[in-house]
Amino acid sequence: MPDVRLASPQGKWILLTTVLGSSMALLDSTVVNVALPRIGRDLDADLAALQWTVNAYMLTLAGLILLGGSLGDRYGRRKVFVVGVVWFAAASLLCGLAPNAGVLVAARALQGVGGALLTPGSLALIQASFHPDDRGRAVGLWSGFGGIGAAVGPFVGGWLVDGPGWRWVFLLNVPLALLCAPIAVRHVPESADGRSDHGRFDVLGAVLGALALALVTYALIEARSGSWAVALAAVAGVGAGVAFVAVEKRRPDPMMPLGIFASRQFTAVNLVTLCVYAAFGGFFFLAALQLQVVVGWSALQAGTALLPTTALMLLFSARSGALADRIGPRIPLTVGPLLCAAGMLLMLRVGPDASYLADVLPALLVLGTGMVTLVAPLTATVLGSVDASRAGLASGINNAAARAAGLIAVAALPLVTGMGEEAYRSPGAFDDAFGRAMTVCAGVLVVGSAVAFSTVRSLPPGCRRPECRTYGAVLSPPLEGERARGRLS
């Protein structure tokens, strides 16, 4: 049984290293959007290259995060976590030194691999190290400090872009890793799950899942060309998706056991997740561009402007979760997406010469209120919809689904809204497409609200409740459960 106490020196070191590790990934998911206009100008990149700068990272992270958790279970959670931190830092260094957009995109894909190793590992280390009496508080502190890291991300990213340059958005991860990895090796106890030795890794499932996402993403981003290669990629992507389902159905130890979707509520809440996080992914990708390209703000101003959503999450997510415990998840999961849709429609007022107080802030406050209303109940419903022994798996699937939804949204929205390759260089063209995109995102959120209203029901008494009560991440729900891993023992 784990016996490290939170108040001990070792407990504080463990908390520090896990916060540092998770903050690296959280920072990266929020700061890069702010840097995109400057990256495009410096590397002479078109809009597709900017989409790939975001999506290459999300692609490998979403495709491999389930596998990353199971690697830690088998080979040692500390070992895999440290490998992930070092890998992430090396890929970040390559991003910072990238001479062109192609190298940057490839390095971003490598970053996602590192993120898939360290993201589930940071929480797993806390759950495997701390005494049961201290575990809940340790998870709360880890979640809260990680949320603060996510909150300051856009501000720090904007300051770096306007100051030493966008490359430091990535180079910042190197000193963090140089601090994090040695602390982990020295102070964090190793742990593994002996039961994991009885199964094999579902490498084929992970490859097929990532391949399906990659091919569909490529087809959506490059669809403007109308080439045969795009059509073939689309067909091959669908085929890889079908093959993924077939493999998962037949394997004795699948990465994503399809039987978990026998729970109607679990399936429903994942559909809500797809709608909600597709809209969030599209919004945060385009909003940072809109504020710089159209409104004319600096990267620092744009990054700071987006802080209210994360701040509201940090301040009120725990209270929202407590309210949902009393009234059930159906109302929050219905009302929350509608509030988010209203916030995105309010962004239609954000154009040239927009005022922060009159135009931007009201939209972000409404959007943030909607996020506060829905994120905690969504996580609770995911965990409460399955047997307690599958809580980690259910959380991992839900987290991967959210990231995949954001990935597809970033790929599809410019195509759906008629955004040309050079649109981000033209304030007028981008403004028109942004307005259409916000309308589409609002519509997707309304669909998510309708799904929640028609399918989500009260949770059974005594079901598993989230350990993380404070949330700060805006692009994916938190990982939860005993272990957010990629297969059942």
Number of C-alpha atoms within 10 A of each C-alpha: 8 14 14 22 18 21 10 10 11 18 21 15 18 28 23 18 26 27 22 24 29 25 25 27 23 25 26 24 20 26 26 23 25 35 29 27 23 18 23 19 12 13 15 11 19 17 20 18 21 23 21 25 26 23 27 22 25 28 27 27 26 29 27 26 30 28 25 27 29 30 22 26 24 20 17 19 30 25 23 24 31 25 16 26 31 20 21 30 25 20 26 27 20 21 27 20 16 17 12 15 21 15 15 25 22 18 25 27 24 22 30 28 25 31 32 26 30 33 26 28 33 26 27 28 26 24 20 23 23 24 18 16 11 18 21 18 15 26 22 16 18 26 26 20 22 26 26 20 23 29 29 19 26 30 23 21 30 26 23 21 25 15 12 10 16 25 20 20 25 26 19 20 26 20 10 17 23 13 14 23 22 13 17 24 15 11 15 23 18 15 19 20 15 12 11 18 13 9 14 15 18 21 13 16 25 23 15 21 24 22 22 24 23 23 22 24 27 22 25 24 24 20 18 16 10 10 11 10 14 20 16 13 20 21 16 17 24 17 15 23 21 14 17 21 16 13 18 20 15 11 15 13 18 22 27 27 20 13 9 17 16 10 12 13 21 22 18 21 23 23 18 28 29 25 26 32 28 28 30 27 23 25 25 19 22 23 21 25 26 27 25 23 22 22 18 17 18 17 30 21 20 24 28 20 20 24 20 19 24 22 21 21 26 24 15 17 25 17 15 22 27 14 16 23 17 8 11 20 26 22 19 27 31 25 19 27 32 25 25 30 28 21 24 28 22 20 24 19 15 24 22 15 11 16 13 13 10 11 17 21 21 16 26 24 20 22 28 24 23 26 26 30 29 28 27 31 27 24 26 25 31 26 27 23 27 21 13 16 15 21 25 23 29 32 26 29 25 28 26 24 22 26 27 26 26 31 27 24 27 27 25 22 26 26 19 14 18 17 21 18 18 13 19 26 17 12 18 15 16 24 24 16 23 27 19 20 26 26 20 20 26 26 19 22 30 24 19 27 25 18 18 27 17 11 15 24 15 16 19 11 7 7 15 20 20 22 19 25 24 26 28 27 24 24 23 25 23 24 27 28 24 18 26 29 32 28 23 18 15
